[in-house]
Amino acid sequence: MATKWKMSGSLLGECNCPRGTVSSVATKWKMSGSLLGECNCDWGCPCSFDAPPSHGSCRGVYTWVIEKGTYGDVKLDGCSVALPGIWPGAVHLGHGTQLVLIDGRATPAQRKALETLGKGLAGGPFAVFASVTERWLPTIVAPFDVRLNGIRSTVRVDSGKVYELALSRIKNPVTGDEEELYLDKPTGFTAKRSELGLSTVSRFKAPGLEYDNSGQYAEFSKFLYAGP
């Protein structure tokens, strides 16, 4: 007959998981919404076709506008999070510098969840970016003003002092007519289908990271993720 027993106390643990990997005790999460992306590449962005970036290096921002989401028991509905970053070469070659940019309307619990996700500690596409990042700048929390309208969406963070983005369709250089362009990529890790365009305004400024990508590549898509 087995001996009866009981115990109480505190458990402290750690792991040596590599940067951007997920531990076996990671919190379950899911989210869906709209994704706005932009970078310094020419229109179309060769990186989407596994080619080197247009100008040798890569800098840009992905902004996730969450319509529905949860991280454990924390609801993420209506939250936004962005990952501004810069790489000296193609993103997959690594050595990137990034930071997590969080909507100031988020509660403390939501901020913690979004920072955990943004740094790739719970899987998903965030972990892919974290795996090629060697330096994280301090997380920034600031008010987001997001106006969703497909490829004509806009984002302003801290009234544009930190980040400002306006998307547009590409115009035909001969007729001046707008071009409606889409990329279907079943193997894409941020989105499976994106509308391709350009940024009429794209400026980011924070300590240690500043650039202007206005007039370069931009995209809009819908996303659906779950992890770990």
BALOBA-1460 file (C-alpha; in Angstrom, 3 decimals):
// residues 228
<rec num="1" residu="m" x="0.000" y="0.000" z="0.000"/>
<rec num="2" residu="a" x="1.445" y="3.379" z="-1.034"/>
<rec num="3" residu="t" x="2.446" y="5.796" z="1.710"/>
<rec num="4" residu="k" x="0.364" y="8.953" z="2.016"/>
<rec num="5" residu="w" x="2.309" y="12.246" z="1.718"/>
<rec num="6" residu="k" x="1.891" y="15.962" z="1.221"/>
<rec num="7" residu="m" x="4.171" y="18.941" z="0.584"/>
<rec num="8" residu="s" x="4.134" y="22.728" z="0.308"/>
<rec num="9" residu="g" x="6.578" y="25.496" z="-0.516"/>
<rec num="10" residu="s" x="7.916" y="27.451" z="-3.494"/>
<rec num="11" residu="l" x="9.271" y="26.228" z="-6.817"/>
<rec num="12" residu="l" x="11.971" y="28.161" z="-8.644"/>
<rec num="13" residu="g" x="13.037" y="27.115" z="-12.131"/>
<rec num="14" residu="e" x="15.063" y="28.204" z="-15.114"/>
<rec num="15" residu="c" x="15.990" y="26.946" z="-18.562"/>
<rec num="16" residu="n" x="18.756" y="27.496" z="-21.060"/>
<rec num="17" residu="c" x="16.470" y="27.874" z="-24.078"/>
<rec num="18" residu="p" x="18.251" y="29.616" z="-26.991"/>
<rec num="19" residu="r" x="17.143" y="33.141" z="-27.902"/>
<rec num="20" residu="g" x="13.723" y="33.147" z="-29.570"/>
<rec num="21" residu="t" x="12.847" y="29.566" z="-28.611"/>
<rec num="22" residu="v" x="9.844" y="28.402" z="-26.619"/>
<rec num="23" residu="s" x="10.021" y="26.463" z="-23.375"/>
<rec num="24" residu="s" x="7.752" y="23.474" z="-22.699"/>
<rec num="25" residu="v" x="5.771" y="25.528" z="-20.151"/>
<rec num="26" residu="a" x="4.946" y="28.401" z="-22.514"/>
<rec num="27" residu="t" x="1.490" y="29.929" z="-22.132"/>
<rec num="28" residu="k" x="-1.088" y="29.080" z="-24.795"/>
<rec num="29" residu="w" x="-2.188" y="32.030" z="-26.905"/>
<rec num="30" residu="k" x="-4.069" y="32.946" z="-30.066"/>
<rec num="31" residu="m" x="-4.783" y="36.135" z="-31.983"/>
<rec num="32" residu="s" x="-6.288" y="37.414" z="-35.204"/>
<rec num="33" residu="g" x="-6.489" y="40.812" z="-36.837"/>
<rec num="34" residu="s" x="-4.716" y="43.070" z="-39.322"/>
<rec num="35" residu="l" x="-1.005" y="43.316" z="-40.111"/>
<rec num="36" residu="l" x="0.662" y="46.415" z="-41.547"/>
<rec num="37" residu="g" x="4.224" y="46.086" z="-42.777"/>
<rec num="38" residu="e" x="6.792" y="48.372" z="-44.385"/>
<rec num="39" residu="c" x="10.501" y="48.403" z="-45.103"/>
<rec num="40" residu="n" x="13.219" y="50.154" z="-47.096"/>
<rec num="41" residu="c" x="13.016" y="47.724" z="-50.051"/>
<rec num="42" residu="d" x="11.726" y="48.730" z="-53.474"/>
<rec num="43" residu="w" x="8.083" y="48.040" z="-54.285"/>
<rec num="44" residu="g" x="7.313" y="44.329" z="-54.160"/>
<rec num="45" residu="c" x="10.127" y="43.582" z="-51.667"/>
<rec num="46" residu="p" x="12.452" y="40.865" z="-53.050"/>
<rec num="47" residu="c" x="12.725" y="39.343" z="-49.563"/>
<rec num="48" residu="s" x="9.229" y="37.895" z="-50.077"/>
<rec num="49" residu="f" x="10.724" y="35.893" z="-52.948"/>
<rec num="50" residu="d" x="13.795" y="34.709" z="-50.997"/>
<rec num="51" residu="a" x="16.033" y="37.259" z="-52.756"/>
<rec num="52" residu="p" x="18.417" y="39.758" z="-51.098"/>
<rec num="53" residu="p" x="16.950" y="43.093" z="-49.935"/>
<rec num="54" residu="s" x="16.904" y="45.874" z="-52.542"/>
<rec num="55" residu="h" x="19.589" y="47.993" z="-50.889"/>
<rec num="56" residu="g" x="21.673" y="45.382" z="-49.078"/>
<rec num="57" residu="s" x="20.345" y="45.968" z="-45.567"/>
<rec num="58" residu="c" x="16.844" y="45.793" z="-44.125"/>
<rec num="59" residu="r" x="14.956" y="48.139" z="-41.835"/>
<rec num="60" residu="g" x="11.243" y="48.306" z="-41.195"/>
<rec num="61" residu="v" x="8.279" y="47.775" z="-38.916"/>
<rec num="62" residu="y" x="5.513" y="45.201" z="-38.621"/>
<rec num="63" residu="t" x="2.430" y="46.356" z="-36.713"/>
<rec num="64" residu="w" x="-0.116" y="43.812" z="-35.478"/>
<rec num="65" residu="v" x="-3.573" y="45.242" z="-34.782"/>
<rec num="66" residu="i" x="-5.299" y="42.559" z="-32.746"/>
<rec num="67" residu="e" x="-9.035" y="42.187" z="-33.248"/>
<rec num="68" residu="k" x="-9.421" y="39.089" z="-31.073"/>
<rec num="69" residu="g" x="-6.764" y="37.532" z="-28.909"/>
<rec num="70" residu="t" x="-5.833" y="35.859" z="-25.647"/>
<rec num="71" residu="y" x="-2.584" y="35.080" z="-23.873"/>
<rec num="72" residu="g" x="-3.438" y="32.581" z="-21.171"/>
<rec num="73" residu="d" x="-6.342" y="34.237" z="-19.356"/>
<rec num="74" residu="v" x="-5.362" y="37.751" z="-20.529"/>
<rec num="75" residu="k" x="-7.580" y="39.162" z="-23.277"/>
<rec num="76" residu="l" x="-5.780" y="41.063" z="-26.028"/>
<rec num="77" residu="d" x="-8.836" y="42.313" z="-27.953"/>
<rec num="78" residu="g" x="-8.195" y="45.784" z="-29.373"/>
<rec num="79" residu="c" x="-4.478" y="45.829" z="-28.500"/>
<rec num="80" residu="s" x="-1.687" y="46.692" z="-30.930"/>
<rec num="81" residu="v" x="2.004" y="45.756" z="-30.896"/>
<rec num="82" residu="a" x="4.797" y="46.574" z="-33.337"/>
<rec num="83" residu="l" x="8.325" y="45.334" z="-33.984"/>
<rec num="84" residu="p" x="10.620" y="48.003" z="-35.440"/>
<rec num="85" residu="g" x="13.994" y="46.576" z="-36.431"/>
<rec num="86" residu="i" x="17.128" y="46.891" z="-38.527"/>
<rec num="87" residu="w" x="19.487" y="44.271" z="-39.997"/>
<rec num="88" residu="p" x="22.887" y="44.844" z="-41.639"/>
<rec num="89" residu="g" x="22.018" y="42.380" z="-44.420"/>
<rec num="90" residu="a" x="19.138" y="40.072" z="-45.264"/>
<rec num="91" residu="v" x="16.973" y="39.387" z="-42.208"/>
<rec num="92" residu="h" x="17.666" y="35.642" z="-42.220"/>
<rec num="93" residu="l" x="21.407" y="36.316" z="-41.834"/>
<rec num="94" residu="g" x="20.764" y="37.718" z="-38.356"/>
<rec num="95" residu="h" x="22.563" y="40.347" z="-36.258"/>
<rec num="96" residu="g" x="19.371" y="42.401" z="-36.017"/>
<rec num="97" residu="t" x="18.437" y="45.135" z="-33.569"/>
<rec num="98" residu="q" x="14.791" y="45.339" z="-32.504"/>
<rec num="99" residu="l" x="12.443" y="46.710" z="-29.888"/>
<rec num="100" residu="v" x="8.870" y="46.002" z="-28.863"/>
<rec num="101" residu="l" x="6.434" y="48.894" z="-29.287"/>
<rec num="102" residu="i" x="3.214" y="48.511" z="-27.266"/>
<rec num="103" residu="d" x="-0.042" y="50.459" z="-27.364"/>
<rec num="104" residu="g" x="-0.288" y="52.653" z="-24.278"/>
<rec num="105" residu="r" x="-3.931" y="51.681" z="-23.775"/>
<rec num="106" residu="a" x="-2.893" y="48.162" z="-22.799"/>
<rec num="107" residu="t" x="-3.227" y="47.182" z="-19.142"/>
<rec num="108" residu="p" x="-0.131" y="46.071" z="-17.187"/>
<rec num="109" residu="a" x="-1.105" y="42.421" z="-17.748"/>
<rec num="110" residu="q" x="-1.596" y="43.028" z="-21.473"/>
<rec num="111" residu="r" x="1.717" y="44.866" z="-21.730"/>
<rec num="112" residu="k" x="3.530" y="41.947" z="-20.130"/>
<rec num="113" residu="a" x="1.813" y="39.497" z="-22.494"/>
<rec num="114" residu="l" x="2.565" y="41.591" z="-25.591"/>
<rec num="115" residu="e" x="6.215" y="42.033" z="-24.615"/>
<rec num="116" residu="t" x="6.562" y="38.281" z="-24.053"/>
<rec num="117" residu="l" x="5.020" y="37.602" z="-27.458"/>
<rec num="118" residu="g" x="6.960" y="40.360" z="-29.208"/>
<rec num="119" residu="k" x="10.297" y="39.026" z="-27.979"/>
<rec num="120" residu="g" x="9.466" y="35.595" z="-29.363"/>
<rec num="121" residu="l" x="9.226" y="33.805" z="-26.025"/>
<rec num="122" residu="a" x="5.905" y="32.124" z="-26.865"/>
<rec num="123" residu="g" x="6.442" y="31.084" z="-30.482"/>
<rec num="124" residu="g" x="4.684" y="32.188" z="-33.638"/>
<rec num="125" residu="p" x="6.204" y="34.582" z="-36.203"/>
<rec num="126" residu="f" x="7.607" y="36.658" z="-33.354"/>
<rec num="127" residu="a" x="9.998" y="33.808" z="-32.502"/>
<rec num="128" residu="v" x="11.298" y="33.824" z="-36.087"/>
<rec num="129" residu="f" x="12.272" y="37.489" z="-35.804"/>
<rec num="130" residu="a" x="13.718" y="36.940" z="-32.321"/>
<rec num="131" residu="s" x="15.944" y="34.148" z="-33.649"/>
<rec num="132" residu="v" x="17.714" y="36.641" z="-35.962"/>
<rec num="133" residu="t" x="17.963" y="39.428" z="-33.370"/>
<rec num="134" residu="e" x="21.058" y="39.864" z="-31.227"/>
<rec num="135" residu="r" x="20.193" y="43.178" z="-29.563"/>
<rec num="136" residu="w" x="16.939" y="44.292" z="-27.961"/>
<rec num="137" residu="l" x="16.440" y="47.971" z="-27.256"/>
<rec num="138" residu="p" x="14.186" y="48.975" z="-24.329"/>
<rec num="139" residu="t" x="10.487" y="48.351" z="-24.856"/>
<rec num="140" residu="i" x="8.443" y="51.477" z="-25.613"/>
<rec num="141" residu="v" x="4.847" y="51.987" z="-24.452"/>
<rec num="142" residu="a" x="3.044" y="54.837" z="-26.226"/>
<rec num="143" residu="p" x="-0.468" y="55.618" z="-27.496"/>
<rec num="144" residu="f" x="-1.379" y="54.135" z="-30.886"/>
<rec num="145" residu="d" x="-3.796" y="55.807" z="-33.303"/>
<rec num="146" residu="v" x="-4.697" y="53.162" z="-35.903"/>
<rec num="147" residu="r" x="-7.089" y="53.775" z="-38.789"/>
<rec num="148" residu="l" x="-7.773" y="50.507" z="-40.631"/>
<rec num="149" residu="n" x="-8.740" y="50.794" z="-44.281"/>
<rec num="150" residu="g" x="-6.938" y="47.963" z="-46.039"/>
<rec num="151" residu="i" x="-3.989" y="49.162" z="-48.115"/>
<rec num="152" residu="r" x="-4.944" y="52.741" z="-47.182"/>
<rec num="153" residu="s" x="-4.541" y="52.177" z="-43.423"/>
<rec num="154" residu="t" x="-2.566" y="54.531" z="-41.187"/>
<rec num="155" residu="v" x="-0.725" y="54.266" z="-37.865"/>
<rec num="156" residu="r" x="0.512" y="57.068" z="-35.620"/>
<rec num="157" residu="v" x="2.329" y="56.334" z="-32.371"/>
<rec num="158" residu="d" x="2.618" y="59.147" z="-29.840"/>
<rec num="159" residu="s" x="1.033" y="61.543" z="-32.367"/>
<rec num="160" residu="g" x="3.656" y="60.556" z="-34.934"/>
<rec num="161" residu="k" x="6.626" y="61.449" z="-32.726"/>
<rec num="162" residu="v" x="7.651" y="57.794" z="-32.427"/>
<rec num="163" residu="y" x="6.137" y="56.261" z="-35.553"/>
<rec num="164" residu="e" x="4.011" y="57.361" z="-38.477"/>
<rec num="165" residu="l" x="2.846" y="55.185" z="-41.359"/>
<rec num="166" residu="a" x="0.407" y="55.726" z="-44.216"/>
<rec num="167" residu="l" x="-0.177" y="52.981" z="-46.787"/>
<rec num="168" residu="s" x="-1.212" y="53.399" z="-50.418"/>
<rec num="169" residu="r" x="-1.509" y="51.408" z="-53.609"/>
<rec num="170" residu="i" x="1.260" y="51.676" z="-56.175"/>
<rec num="171" residu="k" x="0.476" y="53.933" z="-59.135"/>
<rec num="172" residu="n" x="1.181" y="53.015" z="-62.746"/>
<rec num="173" residu="p" x="4.050" y="55.285" z="-63.902"/>
<rec num="174" residu="v" x="2.476" y="55.738" z="-67.334"/>
<rec num="175" residu="t" x="-1.254" y="56.152" z="-66.637"/>
<rec num="176" residu="g" x="-1.173" y="57.222" z="-63.004"/>
<rec num="177" residu="d" x="-3.846" y="54.626" z="-62.238"/>
<rec num="178" residu="e" x="-3.638" y="52.616" z="-59.038"/>
<rec num="179" residu="e" x="-2.340" y="49.054" z="-59.325"/>
<rec num="180" residu="e" x="-4.077" y="46.364" z="-57.256"/>
<rec num="181" residu="l" x="-1.424" y="43.781" z="-56.382"/>
<rec num="182" residu="y" x="-1.501" y="40.699" z="-54.137"/>
<rec num="183" residu="l" x="0.978" y="38.082" z="-53.007"/>
<rec num="184" residu="d" x="-0.263" y="34.564" z="-52.234"/>
<rec num="185" residu="k" x="2.376" y="32.677" z="-50.263"/>
<rec num="186" residu="p" x="1.159" y="29.509" z="-48.488"/>
<rec num="187" residu="t" x="4.558" y="29.182" z="-46.785"/>
<rec num="188" residu="g" x="4.545" y="32.756" z="-45.470"/>
<rec num="189" residu="f" x="5.044" y="32.951" z="-41.703"/>
<rec num="190" residu="t" x="3.533" y="36.409" z="-41.108"/>
<rec num="191" residu="a" x="0.613" y="36.074" z="-43.541"/>
<rec num="192" residu="k" x="-0.555" y="33.792" z="-46.347"/>
<rec num="193" residu="r" x="-1.999" y="36.552" z="-48.543"/>
<rec num="194" residu="s" x="-0.924" y="40.199" z="-48.605"/>
<rec num="195" residu="e" x="-1.905" y="43.253" z="-50.610"/>
<rec num="196" residu="l" x="1.253" y="44.961" z="-51.847"/>
<rec num="197" residu="g" x="1.646" y="48.717" z="-51.937"/>
<rec num="198" residu="l" x="3.871" y="51.530" z="-50.785"/>
<rec num="199" residu="s" x="4.190" y="53.914" z="-47.873"/>
<rec num="200" residu="t" x="3.436" y="57.556" z="-48.556"/>
<rec num="201" residu="v" x="4.813" y="58.245" z="-45.070"/>
<rec num="202" residu="s" x="6.982" y="55.899" z="-43.012"/>
<rec num="203" residu="r" x="9.079" y="57.382" z="-40.217"/>
<rec num="204" residu="f" x="10.325" y="55.809" z="-36.992"/>
<rec num="205" residu="k" x="12.323" y="57.488" z="-34.231"/>
<rec num="206" residu="a" x="13.496" y="56.079" z="-30.905"/>
<rec num="207" residu="p" x="16.802" y="56.051" z="-28.996"/>
<rec num="208" residu="g" x="19.140" y="53.768" z="-30.926"/>
<rec num="209" residu="l" x="16.836" y="53.293" z="-33.926"/>
<rec num="210" residu="e" x="15.738" y="55.937" z="-36.423"/>
<rec num="211" residu="y" x="14.888" y="55.921" z="-40.132"/>
<rec num="212" residu="d" x="12.610" y="57.199" z="-42.885"/>
<rec num="213" residu="n" x="11.256" y="54.656" z="-45.384"/>
<rec num="214" residu="s" x="8.694" y="56.965" z="-46.991"/>
<rec num="215" residu="g" x="7.886" y="56.005" z="-50.582"/>
<rec num="216" residu="q" x="9.213" y="52.471" z="-50.262"/>
<rec num="217" residu="y" x="7.553" y="49.059" z="-49.932"/>
<rec num="218" residu="a" x="4.496" y="48.427" z="-47.744"/>
<rec num="219" residu="e" x="1.872" y="45.708" z="-47.331"/>
<rec num="220" residu="f" x="-1.451" y="44.935" z="-45.654"/>
<rec num="221" residu="s" x="-2.784" y="41.538" z="-44.643"/>
<rec num="222" residu="k" x="-4.997" y="39.666" z="-42.213"/>
<rec num="223" residu="f" x="-3.416" y="37.246" z="-39.750"/>
<rec num="224" residu="l" x="-4.441" y="34.289" z="-37.612"/>
<rec num="225" residu="y" x="-1.892" y="32.809" z="-35.185"/>
<rec num="226" residu="a" x="-1.850" y="30.410" z="-32.268"/>
<rec num="227" residu="g" x="0.908" y="29.053" z="-30.061"/>
<rec num="228" residu="p" x="3.066" y="27.650" z="-28.778"/>
